[in-house]
Amino acid sequence: MSDPFIVPEEESAAEAIEAIREELELFDDWMQRYRYLIDLGEKLPDFPSEWQNDQFRVVGCQSQVWLNFHEQEGKLFFAGSSDAVIVKGLIALLLRIYSGRDAVEISQIDPIFITDLGLAGALSANRSNGVASMVKAIQTITQRYL
């Protein structure tokens, strides 16, 4: 099995947010953007089935969402998954931004990027709440390392 923890493509969270913004701008409508999110989710590394339990479950998500992490050389690496395809894509997007960063950088990421990218307005209220719950779970983990 491959490593389920996400290694960032971009040097910083700000660069990841900007890259995602540019990618989303390539699409004309939200149906195409949803397809983009689904594709992101399909590219996530396999999340081990033994982690798909209440210990790793993100509370506050309508779908089943699981999140795990490990710390290595001062950086936090996250792995995640969901039983819902669009939510899995949202996890992939969040992990692209948050995973592989140190606790200080993670703590300074303003979740307003969700609104700035147009995601908040395009998602159902339940999905928006789920994204907020995922961000909160990441921030809670990060607090232990500040």
N, C-alpha and C positions, 0 to 999 in steps of 0.2 A: 504494500500500500504506500502511496506517495504521502509526503508530509502534508497534513491538512492545514498547517498554519500559513497565512498569507505573507509573502515577502513583497514589499512595495516596489512598484515599477518606477515611481517618481521619487526624487530626493526628499521632498517635503510634502506635508499634507496640503499646503497651499497650492503646490504644483499639481497634486492629484486632483484637487477641486477644479482647478483651471482646465486640466485635461478633460475631465468629465464634462465640464461646461461646453468645451469645444466639440466633444463627441455628440452631446445632446443637440447642439445647434445644427448638426448635419441632417437632422430629421425634420420633415415638414409638419408632422402631426404627432399626437400622443400615441396613436396606435403603433407607429414606427418606434417611438421611444419605449413603449412597453415591450416590443419585440427585442429591443436593445437590452433592456433589463433582464428579460428571460434568457437571452444569450449569455449575459454576464453570469447569471446564476448557474447555467449549465457548465460554465468553465471553472466553477469553484472546485477545489480539490474535494474528494470524497470525505465526508465527515463520518468518523467511526461510529458504527451502530451502537457500540457500548457507551458512547457519550450522549446518545439520544434518550435522555432520561431527565427526571426532575432536577437533579444536581446541576445540570447545565442549561436548563430551560430558562428562557427570558420571560419573566412575568410581565403581563400587560399587552401581550400580542395575541390577537385573535387566532392566528395560525400557530402551529407548533414552531417555535424558534429555539435553536440551541446555540450556545456560545461557549467557547473554551479559549484559554490563553496560556501562554508560558512566557517567562521573562528570560531573556538571554542577552548578556553583555549590556545591560541597562536599557534594553528595548523590549517593548511588549508586542508579542505576536499573537494574533487572534485567528481562530477558526470558527466557522459558523455554518449553519444550514437551516432549512425550513422545509416543511411539507407542502408549501405553496410556491409555485414557480415564480411569480412576480416578487414575492417577499424574499425568496432566495436571491433574486437579482438585486434587491435593495440591500441585502446583507453583503453581497459581493461589492457593491458600490461603497458601502460604509467601511468595509475592511480594507479596500484600496486606499482609503483616506487615513484610517486610524492604525492599521496594523504595521508593525515594524518601526514604530516611532518611540521616542522616549516619553516618559510620563509627563514631563514639563510640556513638550510640544502637544501631546494629546489633550492635556488640561486646558491649553490655550486655543483649541479649535472651537470656534463659535458655531454651534449647530444651526445658525441662521443660514448656512450654506444650503440647507435642505429647501428653504423658501427661495433663496437666491437662484437656485438651479431650476426652480419651477416645479419641483417635486411635490411640495406640500399642497399646492393648488390642484395638481393632477391626480392625487391619490384620494381614495375614499378616506373618510374620517377614521375608520378602523385601521387602515394601513398607515396613515399619518401617525396615529397613536402608537402603532407598533414600531415605527421608525424611531419615534421619541423614546420608547422603552428600550430599544436596542442601544441608542446613544447613551441613555442613562446607565445601562448595564456596563458599557465600556468605560464610562466616566467613573463609576463606582469602583471597578477593578483598578483603574488608574490611580485613584486616591490612595490606595495602599502603598504606592511606590513614590509618592511625592515627599 
